[in-house]
Amino acid sequence: MSKKVSRRSFIKRFLGTVLTAIGLSAGGYAYAGKIEPNLLKINKYRIPHPDFPAGFKSLKIVQFSDTHLGFQYTLQQLQELIVEINNQKPDILFFTGDLLDEPNKYGEFERTISILKELEAPLGKYAVYGNHDHGGYGTDIYKNIMEESGFIVMLNESIKISNDEDAIYLLGIDDAMLGRPDIREAISNVPDNAYKILLSHAPDLADSASNFNIQLQLSGHSHGGQIQIPFLGALVKPPYGEKYYEGFYTIGEPFPLTLYVNRGLGTTRLPFRFLSPPELTVFTLTRE
C-alpha cells in the first residue's frame, strides 16, 4: 500500500525543508519548537444533518488525536488535556489514533492508563489504530493501554449507540499504512438508512467511504501539515493524509460524506509546529 513520491512532490518537500530551515531560525525556531506545540486550540462545530435521528435531539462529541507520547508530547500535557476534555462534558469520546510515537520504546504505561481513565463520557469512549500504534510492535501495547483505560478499540467493526427512541452507528476501521482497513466489513451489519460515523486514522480513505452512504468521517494522521509555510502550504503530509489534511471536506454525490481532519496534539518526525497549532475538537450533531 506504499505510495511513490512524485518529482513535483519531492521538489516541494525539498524547497519546503530549505525554507523551513531559514524561517525557523532565531525567533521562528523558538516559536515553532517551544511555543506553538504547547498551545491548544479548542474548535467547536455544529453539524446538522437530515438523517440524524430526532430522538437524540443533539449529541456532543469530543475528538482528540495524534498525541505521539514519548516524542515531544508529555504526560503533563496529557493530564491538562483530560481536564479540558472533561470540562466540555462530552456525550461520547473518540480518539483517532497514534497514542505513542514508538510503543516499544515507551515506558510510562501505567501512568498513561491512570490519566486516560479519568476521561468521562456517558455513551462511551472509542478508539481506532493509527500507523504509529502498529509500529514498533505496538499493536498489542496500544490495545492493552486503551482497553485498560476504558476505551473500546474498534477494528473493522460497527457499534450501535442508542437512546430510548433512536440509534446511530459507529464504524471503526484499521489504519491504512500498517493495518488492513475494511470499510465493507465494518458496515456489513449496519442498516443503509442509519446515521453513521466512521473513525479512520487516515483521512484520504474518505474517497472510498463516500461510496457507502456514510454521513460523517473523523480522522487525524496529517497534523494539519504540522508546518505550514505561506504560499507553499503544508509541508508534512504523510501517505493517506496528502489529499485531505486539515478541517472540513465534503465528498461524493448525491449523498455527500462530511470529513473532518483533526490536526492532532503532538508532533512527529520534526519537533515543530508552525501555523498548525494542536487541536481539540467538539462537535454537536443535530437533525437539520
C-alpha positions in Angstrom: 0.0 0.0 0.0 3.0 2.3 -0.3 2.9 5.4 -2.5 5.6 6.7 -4.8 6.8 10.2 -4.3 6.4 12.3 -7.5 9.1 14.6 -8.8 6.9 17.6 -8.1 6.2 16.4 -4.5 9.9 15.8 -3.9 10.8 19.3 -5.1 8.1 20.8 -3.0 9.3 19.0 0.1 13.0 19.9 -0.6 12.2 23.6 -1.1 9.9 23.4 1.9 12.7 22.0 4.0 15.1 24.7 2.9 12.6 27.5 3.6 11.7 25.9 6.9 15.4 25.9 7.9 15.6 29.5 7.1 12.2 30.6 8.5 12.7 28.7 11.7 16.0 30.4 12.6 16.1 32.6 15.7 12.6 33.7 16.8 10.8 31.4 14.4 12.7 28.4 15.6 11.9 29.2 19.2 8.2 29.7 18.4 7.8 26.6 16.3 9.7 24.4 18.7 8.7 25.7 22.1 5.5 27.8 21.9 3.1 26.6 19.2 3.4 22.8 20.1 2.3 23.8 23.7 -0.7 25.8 22.5 -4.2 24.2 22.4 -7.0 25.4 20.2 -10.5 24.1 21.1 -12.6 24.2 17.9 -16.4 23.8 18.3 -18.7 23.0 15.4 -22.4 22.2 14.9 -23.1 19.6 12.2 -26.8 19.4 11.2 -28.0 16.5 9.0 -31.5 15.3 7.9 -30.5 11.7 8.7 -29.5 12.4 12.3 -32.2 10.8 14.5 -34.6 13.3 16.1 -34.7 11.2 19.3 -31.2 12.2 20.2 -32.1 16.0 19.9 -28.3 16.7 19.9 -25.1 14.7 20.5 -21.9 16.2 21.8 -18.7 14.5 20.5 -15.1 15.3 21.5 -12.4 14.1 19.2 -8.7 14.1 20.1 -5.9 12.6 18.1 -2.2 12.0 17.5 -0.7 12.6 20.9 2.6 10.8 19.9 3.5 10.4 23.6 7.3 10.0 24.0 8.4 12.2 21.2 7.5 15.7 22.4 4.1 15.5 24.0 4.3 14.8 27.7 2.2 13.2 30.3 1.8 16.6 32.0 0.2 17.9 28.8 -2.0 14.8 28.6 -3.2 15.4 32.1 -4.0 19.0 31.3 -5.8 17.8 28.1 -8.0 15.4 30.1 -9.2 18.3 32.3 -10.1 20.3 29.2 -12.0 17.3 27.6 -14.0 16.7 30.8 -14.8 20.4 31.0 -16.6 20.0 27.6 -18.9 17.3 29.1 -19.0 15.1 26.0 -21.7 12.5 25.5 -19.2 10.4 23.6 -15.4 10.5 23.1 -13.3 9.5 20.1 -9.6 9.0 19.8 -8.5 8.7 16.2 -5.0 7.1 16.6 -1.3 7.5 17.2 -1.2 7.5 21.0 2.5 6.7 21.3 5.3 7.7 18.9 7.3 4.5 19.4 5.4 2.0 21.5 8.3 -0.4 22.1 10.5 2.4 23.5 7.8 3.9 25.8 8.0 3.1 29.5 5.1 5.0 31.1 2.3 2.6 30.5 0.7 2.6 34.0 0.8 6.4 34.3 -0.7 6.8 30.9 -3.5 4.4 31.7 -4.3 6.1 35.0 -4.6 9.5 33.2 -6.8 8.2 30.4 -9.1 6.5 32.9 -10.1 10.0 34.2 -11.9 10.7 30.9 -15.7 10.7 31.2 -18.3 10.2 28.5 -21.7 8.5 29.3 -22.1 7.0 25.9 -18.6 5.6 25.8 -15.0 6.1 24.8 -13.9 4.7 21.4 -10.6 4.5 19.6 -9.0 3.2 16.3 -5.5 2.3 15.4 -3.0 4.8 13.8 0.1 3.8 12.0 2.3 4.5 15.0 0.1 2.3 17.1 1.0 -0.7 14.9 4.7 0.4 14.5 7.4 -0.8 16.9 5.5 -3.9 17.8 2.9 -1.7 19.2 -0.4 -3.3 18.2 -1.0 -5.2 21.4 0.6 -2.4 23.5 -1.9 0.1 22.2 -4.8 -2.2 22.6 -4.0 -3.0 26.2 -3.4 0.6 27.2 -6.7 1.8 25.6 -8.8 -1.1 26.9 -7.5 -0.8 30.4 -8.3 3.0 30.2 -11.9 2.2 29.4 -11.8 2.6 25.6 -13.3 0.3 23.1 -10.8 -0.2 20.3 -12.6 -0.7 17.0 -11.1 -2.8 14.2 -13.2 -3.0 11.1 -16.4 -3.3 13.0 -19.6 -1.4 14.0 -21.3 -0.5 17.2 -24.9 0.6 17.7 -25.3 3.6 20.0 -28.9 4.1 21.1 -31.1 6.0 23.5 -34.7 5.2 24.3 -36.0 6.2 20.9 -33.3 6.1 18.2 -29.9 4.8 17.2 -26.8 5.8 15.3 -24.0 3.5 14.2 -20.3 4.0 14.9 -17.8 2.4 12.4 -14.1 2.0 13.2 -11.5 0.7 10.7 -7.9 -0.2 10.8 -5.0 2.1 9.8 -4.2 2.4 6.1 -0.4 2.4 6.3 0.3 -0.5 8.6 -3.0 -2.2 9.0 -5.8 -3.7 6.9 -8.8 -1.3 6.8 -12.0 -2.8 5.6 -15.0 -0.4 5.3 -17.2 -3.0 3.7 -16.6 -5.4 6.7 -17.2 -2.6 9.2 -20.5 -1.6 7.7 -21.8 -5.1 6.8 -24.4 -5.3 9.7 -25.5 -1.6 9.6 -28.8 -0.5 8.1 -28.3 1.5 5.0 -30.6 4.4 6.1 -28.9 4.7 9.5 -26.8 7.7 10.6 -23.2 6.5 10.5 -20.0 8.0 11.9 -16.7 6.5 10.6 -13.5 6.7 12.6 -10.5 6.3 10.3 -7.0 7.5 11.3 -6.2 8.0 7.6 -8.3 10.9 6.1 -7.8 10.0 2.5 -9.9 6.8 2.8 -12.8 9.2 2.7 -13.0 8.8 -1.1 -13.8 5.1 -0.5 -16.1 5.8 2.4 -18.2 8.1 0.4 -19.5 5.1 -1.6 -21.1 3.6 1.5 -23.7 6.2 2.5 -21.7 7.3 5.5 -22.6 10.7 6.7 -19.6 11.7 8.8 -15.9 10.7 9.0 -13.5 11.8 11.7 -9.8 11.4 11.1 -6.3 12.6 12.2 -2.9 11.5 11.0 -1.8 14.6 9.0 -1.2 17.0 11.9 -2.6 19.7 9.6 0.7 19.6 7.8 2.4 20.3 11.1 4.5 23.1 9.4 2.7 25.4 7.1 4.6 28.0 5.0 2.7 30.9 3.4 2.3 30.4 -0.3 3.8 26.9 -0.1 1.2 25.3 2.2 1.5 22.3 4.4 4.9 20.5 4.3 4.4 17.3 6.3 1.7 15.4 4.6 2.1 11.6 5.1 0.7 8.9 2.9 -3.1 8.7 3.2 -3.1 12.2 4.6 -2.0 14.1 1.5 -5.3 14.9 -0.2 -7.3 15.8 3.0 -5.1 17.2 5.7 -7.0 19.8 7.8 -10.5 20.8 8.7 -13.8 20.1 6.8 -14.3 18.5 3.4 -17.5 17.5 1.5 -17.0 14.4 -0.6 -19.2 12.5 -3.1 -22.7 12.8 -4.6 -25.7 12.7 -4.3 -25.5 12.0 -0.6 -22.1 13.6 0.4 -19.9 12.5 3.2 -18.6 15.2 5.6 -15.0 14.6 6.6 -13.2 16.4 9.4 -9.5 16.1 9.8 -8.2 16.9 13.3 -4.7 18.5 13.5 -3.8 16.3 16.5 -1.9 17.2 19.6 1.7 16.0 19.4 4.3 16.2 16.7 6.2 13.5 14.7 9.3 13.5 12.5 10.2 17.1 13.4 9.5 18.6 16.9 7.9 21.7 15.4 4.6 23.2 14.7 4.1 26.3 12.6 0.7 27.8 11.7 -0.8 24.5 12.7 -1.5 24.5 16.4 -2.6 21.4 18.4 -6.3 20.9 18.3 -9.2 19.5 20.4 -12.5 19.3 18.5 -16.0 19.5 19.9 -18.9 18.6 17.6 -22.6 18.9 18.3 -24.7 16.8 16.0 -28.3 17.7 15.4 -31.1 17.0 13.0 -31.3 19.5 10.2 
